Amino acid sequence: MYYNNSDVRLEEMPKPQIGPGEMLVRIRAGGICGSDVMEWYRLPKAPLVLGHEIAGEVAEVGEGVTRYKEGDRVSASHHVPCNTCYYCLSGHHTVCDTLRSTSFDPGGFGEFVRLPPINTERGVYLIPDEVTDEEATFTEPLACVLRGARMAGLKPGHSVLVMGSGIAGLLYINLARALGAGRIAATDISDYRLKAAEKFGAELAINAKEDAPALFRRFNNGRLADLVIVCTGALSANEQALQSVERGGTVLFFAPTDEGVTVPISINNLFFRNDITLTTSYAGSPADHETALALIRAGTVNVKDMITHRLGLEETARGFQLVAKADDSIKVIIEP
């Protein structure tokens, strides 16, 4: 039960009871997401059970559920789209009102979760035998990254600068390498994470306190980055991203900032004269989840080696501290 980043308690709750069209999943592994420790976002809703990067086993199926059976290993989406509204039909599933209102009961950091009918119908993915429960917890974060890469138009040969080398940044680095990107560089303030960035495919690791645009230009034959992906909410990183993108390039703002933060933008220099595209991406569609699981199964994206900590449910508070400090951890997995 989450109260704040420093107060995560082990509490007893009744096992959720399922109804027709629903499913009960016994959690085998759940990843702590960076969004789980964004207090400005979480505190107004606390106390609550978090956890949306899950893998588990079907414990019960409700009346009318025929696609899944007890014992099936599954990953699931906590947010699912309606697939019929204006936004879904125009390809923007993640701004669907239904997606924004759907969730698990109560959350993945527990022994069981109930999947409502719409989640059971549209947001469950069978885990292939070749994929472990731990690896399957990356289905949701990798789905988000896949959508972001698509929205940003990542193409083979693109030079890429990833700002922030936490789990999202590392997934982008690894995916960019797999998709045939050209020069790939990454920034962070943590030496630990900069080494991780190099391990997962960055040719150049830059301390964020340095002059990233100048260092990237020297690294990339005199040009700035075709694509800058901002995976940190730090204001300095967002400002530096606008200075690091090449003419005709794109900046993808993937991570939210603290509430109320604004970034000044020169319309003339960025848009009128240099044809820069600024875009964002949130969440992932069901198709992105399916693709993510396929990439994990194929080993195209190396998620296994991103796991640095495996903790029991009673150690979840420690896990939140590790993620909040963002120092010597990458992916923290809770295993009830």
N, C-alpha and C positions, 0 to 999 in steps of 0.2 A: 504494500500500500504506500503510494507516494504522497508525501506531505510537502517536501521540498528536497533539494539536492542533498542536504545533509540529514534528512530525516526520512528514511525509507524503512518501513517496519514490516516484520513478518506477522501477519494476522490471519486468523481463521475465518473463512466464509463458507456458506453452504455450497455444495457442488451445484452448478447450474442445472436446471431441469429443462429438457428440450421439448419442443412441441412438433407438430406436423411440419415437414419441410426443413427441419433444422438438424443440426449435427453437433455432437459433443466431441471435442478433440482433446486428447491427453497430450500435454506439451512435453516434448522431449528436449527441445532447445529453443532459445529465444535470444536474439541479439539486442543489445542496448544501442539505440539510435542517438545521434547527436541531438535530435529534436527532443528526446526524452529529458535532456538536462537544460533545456531553454526555459529558465524559471519565469521569465516575463510572459511566456505562452502557457506554461503549465500551472502556475500557482493559482490563477483565478478559477481553475477547475478542480483543484485539489480539495480533499484527498481523493485519489483514484488509483486504479490498477492500470499501469502502462504496459507496453510490450506489444509491438505489431510486426516484428520480424520473426515469425514463428515457423517451426517444423514440429510435427507430432504424428500421432496415430489416432485414427478414428476409434472412439470409445463407444459411441452410440449413434444410431441414425434414426431420425424421426419418420413417421408415416409419410409415404410418398417419395422418399429419397431412394432412388434406384441406381444412381451413377456411382455411389460409393458404398462401401461395406465396412463393418467392424474389422480393424486390423490394417486397413489401408494406411500407408504413410503419405502424409499430405503437407503441403504448405498452403497458406491461405492469405487472401487480401482482406485487410480490415476495412478499406474503402473500396466500394465497387460502384460503377456507373450504371445508369438506367438503360443506356444504349438506344434510347428512343427520342431524347430531347434534342433541341436545336444544337446544343454544344456537342453532344455525342455524335450526331449525324454530320457535323462539320469537322470531326476529327479531334475535338478538344474535350476528350472524356474526363480529364482531371479538373475541369471547372464545372462539371455537372453538379447540380444541387443535390442529387441523390448520393453521389460519391462523397460529398462533404458532410452528409448526415448519417452515413452508415459506419458501423464499428463492430468490434467484438464485445462479448459479455463474459467476464468483466475486462480482461486484458491478458496478454501473453505471459506476464510474469506471475504465473501461478501454475497449479497442477492441471487445471482444465479450463477450456473456454467453450462457450456456446456460440455457434455460428448461426445467425438469423437466416431465414429462408433465402433472402436475396444474396447473402454472402455464400451460402451453400450452393446456390444455383449458378452464380456468376463469378465466384472468386476462390475456387478451390483447385489446386494443382497437384496431381499425383507425383510423388517423388520417385524418380527412376532408381532402380536397384544400385546403380553405380554411384549415386550421390548420397553422402552421409547426411544425418540430421543437421549437423553443424553447418555443412556446406549449404544445405537447403535454406537456412535462415538468411542467406544472402539474396534470395529470390526477389524480395521486395526492394531492398536498396539498389540492386543491380537493375531492376526494372525502371526505377526512377532515373538512374544514370543513362540507360538506353534511350528513354524518352528525351532526356536533355540533349544527348548527342544528336538525336534526330532533329530536334527543334533548332539546334545550332548549326546543322548542316555539316557535321564532321565528315570529311572525305579523305580517301587515301592521298598521301602526299602533303596534307595540311601540316603546317607548323603549329604546335599546340603549347600553350603555357597554362599550367594548372596552378592556381593560387590557393594554397591550403592543402596539405598532404595528410589529412585525416582519412577516414575510411572512404568517403565520397571521392576525394581527390585521388586516392590510390586506385579506386575502381575506374575512374576516368582515364588515368594514366595507363592502366593495364588494358582497358578497352581500346584506347587510341592506338596503342602498340599492336593489338590484335587486328584492328581494322586498317592497318597500313599507313598510319600517320607518318609524316616526315620527322622533323626535329621535335622532340618532346622535352620540355623543361618543367620544373615544379618549384614552388616556393613554400616556405614555412618558417616559423621562428624556432622550431624544435629540431635539434640535430638528429634526434632519434627518428623523427618522421622524415627528415630529409634523406637519411640513409634508406628508409623504407621506400621512399619515392624512387630512388635509384634501383633498388631491388626489383621493383615492379615495372620498370621500363623507362624511367626518366633518364635522359642522357646528361642533363645538367640539373643540379640541385642548388637553389639560390636561397640564402638566408633572406627573409622578407625585409630585414632592416637595411639591406643593400639596395643599390640602384638596379632593380630588376629589368626595367626597359633597356637600359644601356647594356647590361650583361647579356640579355637575350639577343639584342641586335648583333652583338659581337659573335655570339654562338650561332646565329642563323644567317650568316653571310650578308650582314648589313640590313636585314629586314626585321621588323617586329613580327608578332605572332598573327597568323591567319585566324586563329581561334584562341581566345582567352576564356578560361572556365574558372569562375570564382566560387570556391568551395569553402569559404570562410565568411563570417559576417563582419569581420573587422573593417572599419571604415577606411583605414589606410590601404587595405587590399583592394577595396572597391575603387578607390581613387587611383591606385596604381594600375589597375586593370585598364582604365580608360587611356592611360599613357603607354600601354604595352601592346595595343592592337594595331596591326598594319592597315594601311588604306585598303578599303574593300573587305575588311575582316569583320569578325563577329565577337562580341562579348556576351557570354552566357552567365547570368547571375543565378547560380544554383542554390546558394545558401541565403537564408534570410538574415537581415541585420537585427540589431536590437530595435525595439519598438521606437518609432519616432525619428530614426536616422534618415537623413537626406544627403544626397550627393550632388554637388553642382555640376552641370553639364554645359559645355559650349556647343550650342546648336551649329554654329558656323564651322568650327574646326572638326567636329565629329561627323556631322551629317551632311551639311551643305557642300563642304569641300572634300571630305575624305570618304564618304559613302560607307560609314560604319553602321553595322546593325547591332542593336542592343536587344537581348531577349532574355526570357526567364523560363523556368520549367519547374513544375510541381508534380510529384507523385508519378504514377505510371498506369497505363491501361492494362486490362487483362491480357492483351496480346503481348505487351512488354514483359509481363510476368512469365508467360509461356516461353518467350525467347530467352529470357534470363536463365530460366531453369535448363534450357537446352544448351546454352553456352557453358553453364557450370558443369553439366554432364560431360560435355565434350572436352572440358579442360581448357577451353579457349580463354576464359578469364580465370586466373588463379586465385580463388577465394580462400582455399584451405590455409595458405601460408599467411593470410592476413589476420588469423585468429591468434591473439596473444594471451588471452586469459579465458579460462573455463571455470565457472564458479557455480556452487550450489545455490538453491533458492534462498537459503539463510544468509548467503554472502552477497545478496543483491545490493545492499547499501554500499558495500565496498566497490562493487562494480560501477555504481553511479558516481562514486568519488573518482575512480580511475578515468571515466569518460569525461567528467566535468573538468578535471585538471588538464586533460589533453596533453599529457607529457610522455610517459613511457608505456603507452598502450595504443593499440590500433583497434582491434575488434574484441569486445568483451561479450562472451556468450554465457547466458544463464541456463543451467541444466537442472530442472526440477527433479 
